[in-house]
Amino acid sequence: MNLSAPFIRRPVATMLLSLAIMLLGGVSFGLLPVAPLPQIEFPVIVVQANLPGASPEVMAATVATPLERSMGAISGVTTLTSNSSQGSTRVILGFDQGRDIDAAAREVQAAINASRNLLPSGMRSMPTYKKFNPSQAPIMVLALTSNVLQKGKLYDLASTILSQSLSQVPGVGEVQIGGSSLPAVRIELEPYLLNQYGVALDDVRETIANANQRRPKGFIEDAQRNWQVQANDQLEKAKDYEPLVIRYQDGAVLRLSHVAKVSDAVENRYNSGFFNDQDAVLLVINRQTGANIIETVNKIKEQLPALESLMPASVKLEVAMDRSPVIKATLKEAEHTLIIAVVLVILVVFLFLGNLRASLIPTLAVPVSLVGTFAAMYLCGFSLNNLSLMALILATGLVVDDAIVVLENISRHIDDGVPPMRAAYLGSKEVGFTLLSMNLSLVVVFVSILFMGGIVGSLFREFSITLAVAIIVSLVVSLTLTPMLCARWLKPHQQGEPTRLQRWSEQLNQRMMAGYARSLDWVMQHRRLTLASLLVTIAVNIALYVVVPKTFLPQQDTGQLMGFVRGDDGLSFQVMQPKMEIYRQALLKDPAVESVAGFIGGNSGTNNAMVLVRLKPISERKVSAQKVIERLRKDMPKVPGGRLFLMADQDLQFGGGRDQSSSQFLYTLQSSELSALREWYPKVVAAFKALPELTAIDAREGGGTQQITLVVDREQAKRLGIDMSMVTSVLNNAYSQRQISTIYDSLNQYQVVMEINPKYAQDPRSLEQIQVITADGARVPLSTFAHYENSLADDRVSHEGQFASQDINFDIAEGYSQDQALAAVERAVARVGLPEDVIAKLGGTGDAFAESQKGQPFMILGALLAVYLVLGILYESYIHPLTILSTLPSAGVGALLTLYVVGSEFSLISLLGLFLLIGVVKKNAIMMIDLALQLERHEQLSPEQSIRRACLLRLRPILMTTLAAILGALPLLLSHAEGSEMRQPLGLTIIGGLVFSQVLTLYTTPVVYLYLDRLRHRFNHWRGVRTDAALETPL
């Protein structure tokens, strides 16, 4: 059966079919979103709860624990962690990857509602939740600065105008604001004056709350009119609160201004943002799932002039971070690489055939196959990203293979004097089954990746489907368009004078053929030596896989650095600011740094800061982001009480939404007993610091932050008419920035915040000045019935799986690979000898790497098994698929040896290269064996004669297809622009594997074929079955 015959007879229909494929692909190309990597959904929900003034331990016990108990019963939860800091708790729930995030969100809301009665009554609002994808980095950060306006006003502009407008831009998801807080009226009470006038803190609070009301007042109407009733019950500015009457005393009026300083300020004074040398409010913009990053960023930039016009003239809106330039440069480089690969492949065909007209035929297969693939990508919801573009670049060398095989076979018949039309029928029929075997066995390799679970399966899904579709389209093109064009474009063989190029090409082919024939004859006379070399390559494969350094993914250079500043436990916000200033100035001095933005305090704690460093384009800085980090670590000034941790921002991030992870790698200790955790955590940290494989170890140091414990004599308090609720209330009023009233505006709501004057809160002895007013009006100082003790407490309390936990963040030292470092970590923990009640485990990228390492051998075996099954079905044989698979060990040796020699680590990208080699290298064996079987069946040749002749006849197409694949991958290897760190390992793996395997498989395949054919004859003879090749009819 000749599948190509109807298409050869109908050239118009064939051309229109190809044009239809290109038209669909071209339209789809314009609709594809753009992203750095495939969208990987980690179903994560983050629950946020706030209780101003509460200590981390109180937040953990009264807020985190009830929420964890309710949410731990939700189905599909894989991870449950919480972080509690001063006045804030954040609970992170991770779900199975297949879990419907919207359904999970409904269950989370139900769990929050169920916890309502278990949460503290003082919470002003119920916990809120949001859906979150920790693997998705922000696409843009805007900085709002002004030399005139206070940061509270800037925050208000960001919250009421910018955030709302930006959220309406198509493609924009969440807009987060940091670096300050909303404006507020702050009331700072003077404890001495309160004591002098005998005023209780609760009296002040109630006076303010009662004076600021905005409630419905109804209306008045008669038979003709309706009047709305309003009153001046809303106080909006500090000057409106100052004259408030607290009480009348001895005929005199005691006003709020007599006992307090009232000012227009901000809700939280422990939060400060910056951009370069200026104070700033930052807007962090995330995209919607599946949105085109470049289009979304462009639409945001189009809106910026209009947004600036809505703000005062003194306000500047600047871009602090923009991911689109790097993504644009990466995609542009990938497109250039694709064009270069196409040109190189065309050049290979032209040099081997020496005929420009013939060279154009397989050249047309490339655009039809690649452009047609865009249609399938659009239907599958894929994006143009690093991996899908790498698939298309590699497909350039693969899709032309089929056309080369068809063209070469038809050209051989024409050279033998057969007319082009007849040659097209004969040639396409002879290689039809070969093409089917080559492509189905190649597609099944990539289809097997789809059955991988977890991160690897999600990450490589787009790559594998894109490449598989391109191969299938190329098969269709090679069986339809290519033979039709050969029948009409190729000229009959003429005996005239050939051109110089044709003579050179013919001489090259003859010399290669003669040299190969002599070496092949020698090899077939020394079969045992050849077979032994094959067995050696299998052993070398195993040895190289063990010794080659391994990593999860190549370290990307996105042009962004993330930094975290850790202050010693207990450091105040005021002390942290000058430390952050030193680091900020040091970062700005580096020649590779373009801008620095970040903020101190907030929910991360007063002794922590986050920094976002934007680097100059790689063409200007000339060094990678990792090299910049290493330079900054060496040059960074030593700041007492502070530590700066830097890491290169990655497109794919792990950690499940953990707060303030200062590295991609973390190690977690957890225990049901907090005392056990406190005992063993420092020992593990010390063991890690002794490892040369690790650097930038970020761990809690010291016994904790300073804590003042008020010890109340309950009996004495009871005699004085004081209970614990009165004590708690007065302390809350004094020290917790208590929000006591709300100011309602047409655009937003603002708070009235009460506390004692901060200057009195700088010394624990201020507690002695705090008085409790009893029910009968007596003023009782706290010192009368209580005393305070100094102690240490955690400034952050973390839970994992409802157990107490602590993390150790670390980075890999220069000169060590991930597998070496993580193995050293496991050995160090084993030497520490943790007890059974302390559980230790890897997290972040380290955990993802460990999981991928466990599955890699099974993934490779699964792909080999899939190929064997397909080939066995196609050839109706148990033996011939083994001959074809025998070509693969040499490819593995070439790939691994190349990585080892050049010092490149084996990553998931290299694993993709191995999968690709499994599909490509066996093509050579299929072309040899398929022709050998045909010769045995139709010309009754012996196995030795048939395999030798098949090897010689298929030498030219094998060399052409292999060289096309090598040159298709060469631009990946030679690339040094943006995104090259992801492409180079793939190019190394493919080129190294193809070059090495090309040398060996041309000789090992015929030898293995003969050995297995002999084994097949013996086995069938033992069974009493005929073994003629004619009986082994392929499917």
LUMGURO-516043 format. One record per residue (C-alpha): x, y, z. Coordinates in pm, whole numbers, plus 50000, padded with zeros to 5 digits. Example, Ala and Ser with C-alpha at 12.3 -4.5 7.8 and 13.67 -1.06 7.14 Angstrom:
<keses>
512304955050780513674989450714
</keses>
This chain:
<keses>
500005000050000501355034149901499955061850126501515088649907499965077649576496705098049594498645129549689501115124949402498165122249163496405153349305498935181649331496375209649374494685192549666498075185149821499235221349792495965234449935496225210150226499695223450307498505259350273495575252050505497955238350767500115269550742497115292750749495735277051067499175278151226499795314151123496505326251272497145306351591500645320751628499255355651678496915342851951499515324452158500395340252495504035346952583505665334852905509155325853029508175289953115505045268353087502315277253335502565253253628499645254653867500505248354231497085250054397497905271054703495615291954921496975317255169494905327355470495805360355641494695370055991495625401456186495405410356554497445442056616499605440856925499515403056972502855385757019503945357856782503245331557049499765345457112499035346456739500215310456700498175297556993494955317356949494795322256570497065298056382496175266656580492345269756549492645277056178495025247856124492675223856300489745234056083491685234555759493605202555822490375183255761489965196755405490405169455145493385171354912495615191955142499245181155093501015208055296499775229755582502165255855718501765287555919503935316956016502985339356307504715372256374503845403556571500125408756513499955387056202499355350656110499685335955762498455300455694499505284055366497585254155231499025234154942496755210354750497185181554507498055194254160494825180254021492675197654283490125223254165491395255154330487955271654325486345242254504489225242254753488695279454813485055273354905486095247155158488705270855303486045297555349483825272055522486715262655752487285299455839483595303155924483745271856139486645286956333484805319256407483955310756769487475298056839489255329856732489985359256966487045382957013489325413156967489915406456596488465435656401487815413656096487665376956009490675360455838490775365055463492105341755194493455344254841494425319454573498135320054516500605304154275504075304254439505735295054109504525327053943506795357353988505505393453965505645407853615506165444153719506835465754024505995502754024507495528054266505545558454383507755586754513507315623354609509435650754763506315667654903503705642055006504055618755303504185581455239500755576555393499265598855124501265580354858499925547354990496415561654975496905571654610498245536854535495325520154712492435541454589493555550854236496455530454102495555496254241491945498554123492885510953775495705485953725493485456953830491185465153539493985461753280493435429553081495845402753200496515418053541495755395953840496525407554192498085441454272499835442454611500915474454784503835477355027506205502155180503755520755406500115519455516496935539655480496655574055638495255574255989494615597456278497115587856548496425596156911499545594357128498605596357494500765610757771500635586258064501775612458317498935635758223496405607558226497495598758577497415634958680493825639358561492765604358668491675594358318491595557958216492745546657873489365530357817487695563857888489675579757606488935550957372485195551957440485095589857402486705587957059484625558556943481395575657051482385608656890483115593656548480015576356420478565573056074475305554656094471925556855919469755585656043466695581355829464635607755653461795631755704458935635855458455665652855414453065649455146455285665854885458915663554997461545640355134464545652055340467555630555418468785634855776472525639555823474745651356108478345661856162479075628756334482105619956116485475633456228488055631455950491235649956048493435652756354492285688556415488705675656445489655652156729491765676156937488825695457091486905663857190485715665957550486785636257760484985649258068484265679258281486345681158598485875707158874484055729458627486875727458375486805710358037489305682157982489875678657611491765652157416494485677057326495185681757698496355645657743497455634857395499205645157080496865640656782498345639356432497565629156076499925599756017499695563055909498125531556050501405512656094504575532456155506695500656141506665498155761508875517255518509545513355145512245527254919513305530054556516975538154496517695568454720514095578254788511335566855018508655549954811505445530354805505685499154587502985482954375503715446454298501735434753993500985398153917499425385153599496355363653556496865326953481497595322353111497915359653037500495371452786503215388152995504515410952720501035422452615500005427852978503105448453057502655469052740499045476452835500155486953184502745510453037500115525352808498015533553115500835549853315500635585153157496875586153222497375574253580500095600053644497735627453528495315617653808497935623754077499515655454216502375670254014504905662254286504275624954258506485603854032505485569253911508495548753802509105512853695511165495453961511035461253796509865448853457510175412653347509175418752987512555430952848514325398752948511455377652817511435397252490515195393152453514955355952534512215350152278514005371352019517165351052072515145318852044513605330951718517065339551580518255305251689515315289551507516135308351184519815298451205518825262151260516595262750950519375277650736521925252150856519565223250786518925236050433522675238950379523185202550479520625190650225522135212349954525705200450014524795163550009522525164549706524335191849511520995202349361519285235049453515885223849320516085191749524517205211149834514085232849827511755202849862512715192650221513135229550301509385234450251508705207250506510195229050780507825259150768504755237650706505555215151002506595242751240503845267551153501245239851159502335231351511501195265551635497585255451572497895225451803499665246852063496785271652060494155244352090496035229352386496275263052562500075264852540502275295652533505405306852352508035300752618511585288652656510655251752648508105252652367510495273252153513295248752229510985221252107510445240151781514185246551739514935209651783512025200651559513805219151277516395191651257513815164051305510975174151075513345176450781514515140750843511395125250695511545147050386515255138850346514575101350360511835104150096513825127849876517025107649896515245075149806513395090849513516615107949395518415074349403515795059249170516035089348935519825085548927519205049348823517245062148521513685059248651511375088148543510575112748826506865104148846507585066748861510455072649101508135092249330505695063049347508435037149403510525057449645507655068649866506245033549883509605018449984510145042250276506515046550385506715020150655510185032350755508825067250813505875053551009508195033251233510625062051283507975087451374505625066151585508515053351792509785089151829506375103251925505825076152185508985087552365507505121952422504005109152487505455088352772506505121152940502815130152970502335101453214504885115753455503335131153760504335160653969506495189753867508445172153591505315161453407503785196253433506985213653328507665192153020504085187452903504225216252656507685206352530506715170252463503355177252300504785205452087507585183351960505275153351909502825174251707505635188551494506845153151420503335141251329502815171051097506205164450937505175128150878502035140250701504065164950494506695139050400504015114750281502005141050091503795172749986507335159249953506695130649704504325152749503506995179649467509625153449383507445140249102507055174848950510185194149043512965168648998514315164748648515015131048480518565118348504520685132048224524075120848102525265156348044528135174048219527345178248594528035211048771531125215948988529035213249305527385181549182530775166349102532075175949445528985161849613529195129449416532875125249494532215131449862529455105349864531625079849683534575084749917532395081650224530725050750080534035034049995535585041950333532515030250518532314997950314535924988750402535494996250771532144978450780533664946950631536394947550897533864952051175531704923451051534774901151056535434911151421531934908451557532874898351910535054928851955532264951051829529724934652056532104938552349532384975852275528604978152295528594961052635531324984952750529215014952653526385001952874528734999953173530205034053096526685048453084526005037153439529375049753563528975083753399525435088153531526785083153882529765106953855528295135253645527255164353874523505169253888521155198253938517405203653913517255231153652519985253853517520335286153713518425312453516519505348153463516265368053467518015401053530516565402653881518015395354225515995389554540517545400554868516565395855230518075414655523517925397055858518445417156172519375401156501516455389856713514855418356899516245446856686513865476156664512535491756347514565523356412517805503356436517065483456120516655514155899520325525755905521495489855853519265487055545520635520355424524205506555428523165476455221521135498054982524055521254907526445491554862524065475554610523645507754412527435511454379527825478454193528325484853819525875457253723522985471353928520425493853761518015500054050517155488454402513705487454562512285471654873510765477055215511435471855585509005458055840505375450655766504095415355821507655401755787508655417256121510415449156223513865433056202513475420455845513675437255506513165426155146515165439654852514515437054478517605443854266517195450553895520335443453693521445459853373520975439553049523485411453019524965428052711526035456952937527085439053255528865410253070528545386653370525765363553485523445371453773525125344553981528535360653926527085393854036525845377454355529265362254424530885396254373528385413554599528915387754873532645394854870532335432954852529365437855083530315456855402529995438855733527065453455925526885444456296523565428656375522545424956010522955399355733522095402855363521135372055161520905373854782519585349254524518905350954153515195353754083513885323353894510915318953664510065286353840509995289254218509345263754486508585265454855504795264554865504375301554941506645302055246507315336655382510675353255338512625323755194516085337955135517215309054913515895282454678517035255954924515685250255271515775223455536512935220355785512935206156137509595199356303508525184056629505495180956853507665193357138508925229057107511635222157365513075194357147513105217456848514945244257043517515218757159518335202656823517885231656582521175249056683523055216156647521855211256291522675247556207526215242656343526605211056135525515229655822527945258255884530795233055893529995220955540532135236055260529385226955013527005252955163527085290755177524785319255281523195299055560520145317655690519075304056028517755318056349520535326856585520455334056957517745325957206515095348457054513845383857086513525403357410510205398457586508685415157890506445392158090504045409458326503585387358632500275395758798499515387759161495965376459100494915376659465496155411959516494485422959192491195407359302491315425859634491765458059440488805450259213490915442958908490595412958678492785401158387490495415358119491075450158264494845444558261494825431357904492645459957786494855486957935498005471357787496305467757449495275504157459498795515257546501165494657334499465477557038498635506156797495005497956868492525507456598489635522156792487455538456527486925540256150486735570755925484575564455618485465582155295483915580654950486955561154819488365542855122488175536955495490765549755741491505541556102491915560656427494885545556610495525549756981498665542757185500815559457446503445583657320506185562257158508895579057363507415562857673507265528957502511035527757459511675517157818510065487858005509825510358310506985528658135504795500058260505085515258606503265546358482500285527058347497295528058576494145507158586490955525258678488675503258886484865503158879484705527059176487095551459009490225542259200493525546359013495775516159063499295515258909500305481958759503265480958995500845477759286499815442359197502295431458925505955431558828507675424758501510415400358411512765400558114512895369057903513475356957549510825346057302510605337156933509965366956705508305342956462506455310556534506125285456249504025254056220504065226655959501425199855966500215215756294503605208856456506175234956553508825238956283511905259356199513595263855862517235266555760517795284055427521065278755243522705282054905525125259754715528785270354741530685277754421532295246554277529695222054410526625207654242523195203254395523505165654436526865169354609525585196254845522325178654931524145145854991526485164455228523435178855407521935144355461525245130855592525575160255831522075155055969522775117956010525885126256214523875149256441521645119756530518225135556566515775118356804512605102456672510395131256781512305155756558511595152156187513985166755929513275170955559514325190355251512115217455110512005241554818514095233454513516025207154707512875186754764511845190154399515345179154292515305148754523511895137954392512995141654030516165121454097514135092454231511995090853918514585096253645515665059753596512025048953581511215076453333514005064853100512995028153138509385037353069510345055152748512455025252635509625001252711507165022752514509495023452215510014985652233506254979152241505555001651943508384987051735507414951651830503864958051713505004974351390507564947451301505644917751440508844907151613510274904251963513874905551837514184934251590513134961051841516074950052057518414955551764517054990551720517304998452093520924986552100521885019751940520935039652249523795032352496526305049652272524125080852262523945081052641527725078452670528225106952425525765129652607527005122752959530675123352857530195157352689528535171653001531315157653219534155170753002532805206352971531835207553340528105211453282525645196653530523035170653439519635187253481516055181453375516925199653052519685174052991517165146753064515005161052787518045157752561518345120952652514685115252567515245132352236518305110552169516225079552237513955090351955516575103251711519385077551733517115047751676516065063351345519385052351199518825016451306515265016651175516415028150830519035000250818516914972050957513774980350765515664979350433517554947750536514264930050604512904941250266516004928050092515694894750272512024891950177512094903949819515594895149696516224864449913519554877450037521264862750342521164883250665524854892450620524294904150261521064922450335522334941850638525584951250458523734964150154521174982050372523954999450562525575011850242522325022850077521175041150389524525057550471523755090150291520285096250442521605085950785524445111050762522135137950627519485133550898522045131251178523945161551057520655180451020519785171951381523265182451500523175215451314519615221151432520875218551791524115237651730522545272451773521315261252115524865253552218526435285052078523855309052221525125333152489522275358252506519275359752740517855325452812520945307052689521465290453028518325269852961519225261252600522935252752622522585220352827520095207252573522425215452285525375199152463523435167352534522075163152183525245171551994527455150252220525085120852200524595122851823528285126451737529345097151955526445074651860526855082251489530325067351494529345036051686525855027551560526935025551197528974995151306527284980651613523794979151457524654954051179526604932451425523774931851679521344924951396523284894051293523684880951649520014885451732518974871251394521014840051473519394838551817515974841751655516694812951417517854790451699514874798751915512384792751633514194760851535513854748751892510124756951873509804740851532508744773351360509934786151019512174816751036512014830650685512104868450668509104866950438506994854850727507854885850934505634909950752505544943850918502224959051009
</keses>
